Amino acid sequence: MPHTPPFRGHRRLRRSALAVTGAVALVGPAMVAVMPATPAVAAVDCSTVAWMDATKTPQQRADALLAASTQAQKYRWLVEQPANSPQQTTFSGVTYPVQVDCTPTVVYTDGPEGVRASSGVTTFPSQISLASTWSADLAEAKGTAMGDEAFDQRRNGILAPGLASGRTPLAGRTPEYFGEDPVLSGHLGAAQVDGIQNPTGNRAVMAELKHYVANEQELDRQTSNSVVSERALRELYDLPYEIALARSQPANVMCSFNQLNGTYACENDRLQDVLKDEFGLKGYVVSDFGAVHSTAEALMSGLDQELNRPVWFTPDKLDAALAAGEITQARIDEAARRVVTSYIAHGLFDHPMAATVTNGSTDAHKALARTLSEQGSVLLKNARRTLPLSAKAGLKVALFGPTASATATAGVSAKTICSLYLPFGGGRNTMPCENLVSPEAGIRSVVEAAGGTVTWNPGTDVDAAAAEAAAADVAIVFGYQRMGEFSDIPNLTLHGNGDALVAAVAGAAKKTVVVLQTGSAVEMPWLDEVGAVLETWYPGEQMGTALANILFGSVNPSGKLTMTFPKSIADVPTNTPAQYPGIFSDGSTTRPAGTSEIRQVAYSEELEVGYRWYASRGIEPLFEFGHGLSYTSYRYSNLHVTPVINGKGKRDVRIRFQVTNTGKVAGTETAQAYVTLPAKAKEPAKRLLAWQKVALAPGQRKTVQLTLSAKDLADQHLLEYFDSASAAWKTAKGLYKVSVGGSYDTSLTDYSLVWKG
């Protein structure tokens, strides 16, 4: 829908336990998933069991189940494996009684680019690509497709989507998140949650928000301390969760590995005080794998379920803590009730998984993967109308780089950048990419149909590549970057000698197009030498068709960046060792030998994260937040910002302006509105306020209206700042300036209005 956002160290592999007869199967990057056996038919008629009465509320049903449970059966809900495998009794040497009758088998699976560790599923583009569409509709559609495929694969809990704030582009999981703006992240996260939890047909799947909170790097993520001020936490790192929880009801939130201001996130009081009490989480809090470090502290701080096997929430440890008065029976009951209620509320009790796995990838899902890639690709540069290309008889197209082709060169191919990277057993991708359409295949289908020719050179010999480029009408160079969970990247250069390859080809070719396949920003020392640059991120299995559609003009690119591209890594906000990667007591960035000292990561940039940093410090980025070109052009005019008294006597805000397509082809523009708060608020820069996608025919002009309700203004704090002294959100008195345009650099439009708040 046209979207108006309202105001208001290396992790160990997660291995989700599956219920199998006599054993526990682990799902992970180096393992083969064993599907859980169908639990034996209960000895009772489930239609007579109180907690299976669908006329009762989920809360009433959960209360009935817990009332019929022994203490040990309640304990089962506090750990993933015994909670989710009701007929199994022993888990890593810890024994429980069989669960009460008529409880479902539950299987968690990782996301978010598809249903991981599965075959017969769709590999969708990465989350940073989804974010670049700026579309809540597409986020929800992707979520629904993932929910459908998960259930068909006998998985009914997806550990996604993730929310972070992009303080460093080196973070390994950058492509798993939505970029550097907390408002955009919160809205897209909520939409994807809604999609996952509303699969089609007789299916039921849970979604999860992760990883709460300030989990912004992979390096030492289990053994680092994020030192963050309360104001930065509230305005940047908490805010995506607050927005997502206000607009959706995820089954759970996962707490992160890191310490937060000296306390591990999974035993931090914020779980109860902020997530549950303030943000209104109705679901449960689950740990990341191995992120629990205590029994009493974790449970009493609000952790409800320990992921994977029982370690800290074993019956013996819970009994001992209860006897010592360190935990309460009420808290045990509440944790179990939250888990059970969520499972019931999201349909898991009423829609059990089928006995066999079904191939979930459909033609509709493949088409969605293509659409996501098309709309998530960002045209960064297009000098002298280099693009779109014209397919015609005699056209000679030369492709360069190993990731252009499905044929591997030294283990690198298009499949390499189909999804994120995991460094196990020599390295592999998170998704199988079984239905891959490579860029070479997609481009060949268009060019050869028109009577042209296509050649591919992996680029291992840059001199030979340059000679081949000189003989072509157009050279298309593919530059890639592999990244993902468990490690950060050391720099922002292209992998596989990519920068040298681009430079060599650009120096010889008549026309050079660079296609980037990356998970984060990259430096571009060759930018002035090439005609066009298209960022496609990790584009999923339909990458070749989507790319060809864009390059040859059947699709007009409309993606917009949700992260700033710096000119150099030296320009990023986290530019001191204390900020990243963090330091130890001796001041070094290397852990002292023989110690288990926690790395201290100083978030001393405070609010100056992402576009706020570049704007406040006067640093010109390579490409600004919100940037993205089109094959047409747009003009903004007639901006008016009006406070409106609604029927309830409260003041809404209406932002109205016009966008005109001044070019010769149809296009879709993501119109963005930003607000600058009064100086008293001490905000570093203007911030994203609202946006809307606008489809325009050539020459067409449309009026865009962004109406921000009073309720939404209050709920999402977009006219407010967090005052640390009073520990409260406040509205500064003074003038608020609203500007609109096609990117953060709205000064290009020169249409802004000052109004009194």
Sequence and secondary structure as in RCSB ss.txt:
>XXXX:A:sequence
MPHTPPFRGHRRLRRSALAVTGAVALVGPAMVAVMPATPAVAAVDCSTVAWMDATKTPQQRADALLAASTQAQKY
RWLVEQPANSPQQTTFSGVTYPVQVDCTPTVVYTDGPEGVRASSGVTTFPSQISLASTWSADLAEAKGTAMGDEA
FDQRRNGILAPGLASGRTPLAGRTPEYFGEDPVLSGHLGAAQVDGIQNPTGNRAVMAELKHYVANEQELDRQTSN
SVVSERALRELYDLPYEIALARSQPANVMCSFNQLNGTYACENDRLQDVLKDEFGLKGYVVSDFGAVHSTAEALM
SGLDQELNRPVWFTPDKLDAALAAGEITQARIDEAARRVVTSYIAHGLFDHPMAATVTNGSTDAHKALARTLSEQ
GSVLLKNARRTLPLSAKAGLKVALFGPTASATATAGVSAKTICSLYLPFGGGRNTMPCENLVSPEAGIRSVVEAA
GGTVTWNPGTDVDAAAAEAAAADVAIVFGYQRMGEFSDIPNLTLHGNGDALVAAVAGAAKKTVVVLQTGSAVEMP
WLDEVGAVLETWYPGEQMGTALANILFGSVNPSGKLTMTFPKSIADVPTNTPAQYPGIFSDGSTTRPAGTSEIRQ
VAYSEELEVGYRWYASRGIEPLFEFGHGLSYTSYRYSNLHVTPVINGKGKRDVRIRFQVTNTGKVAGTETAQAYV
TLPAKAKEPAKRLLAWQKVALAPGQRKTVQLTLSAKDLADQHLLEYFDSASAAWKTAKGLYKVSVGGSYDTSLTD
YSLVWKG
>XXXX:A:secstr
               EEEEETTEEEEE TTS           SS GGGSGGG TTS HHHHHHHHHHT  HHHHH
HTTBHHHHH TT  EETTEE     SS     EEE SSS SS SS      HHHHHTTT HHHHHHHHHHHHHHH
HHTT  EEE  B    S TT TTGGGS  S HHHHHHHHHHHHHHHTS SSS   B EEEEETT   STTTTSEE
EE  HHHIIIIISHHHHHHHHH   SEEEE SSEETTEEGGG THIIIIIIIIT   SEEEE TT    SHHHHH
HT  BBSSS SSS HHHHHHHHHTTSS HHHHHHHHHHHHHHHHHTTTTTS   SS      HHHHHHHHHHHHH
H EEEEEGGG  S    TT EEEEESGGGSSS BTTBSGGGGSS EE STT EESS  TT   HHHHHHHHHHHT
T EEEEE  SSHHHHHHHHHTSSEEEEEEE   BTTB  S SS STTHHHHHHHHHHH SSEEEEEE SS    T
TGGG SEEEE  S  TTHHHHHHHHHTTSS      SS B SSGGGSS  STTTTT B TTS SS  TT    EE
EE TTTT  THHHHHHHT   SB TT  B SS EEEEEEEEEEEE TTS EEEEEEEEEEE SSS EEEEEEEEE
E  GGG  SS EEEEEEEEEE TT EEEEEEEE HHHHHHH TT EEETTTTEEE   SEEEEEEESSS GGGT 
 EEEEE 
